[in-house]
Amino acid sequence: MNKEAKITLLAIKNNQKPEEYVFLGREKKKLADISTAFKAVCKEAKIVGFNFHDLRHDFASRLVMNKVGLYTVQELLRHKSAAMTKRYAHLSEEHKKDAVDVLCK
């Protein structure tokens, strides 16, 4: 967990009654399925074609583009093989352009 996530979760904890779960469903009960809640939030935000699982791809891609080693990303995603991690880590077009621009310096 990074520092920003920890600070955010501690702020939530300090501003609410102690609960068993950080994020609760509509009835103040445990969320039965995070995917259903995620789809509802995406619909409300008018985000189309983005699934909960896509967050893992985004996480891997951002780490790799910020020079985190593939083995570390593999460990964080708990993949058994580097090949699977490579399928998750996609480089943005801007990142690839910046890589080529290094040759012009």
Buried (B, 14 or more C-beta within 10 A) or exposed (E): EEEEEEEEEEEEEEEEEEEEEEEEEEEEEEBEEEEEBBBEEBEEEEEEEEEBEEEBBEBBBBBBBEEBEBEEBBEBBEBEEEEEBBEBBEEEEEBEEEEEEEEEE
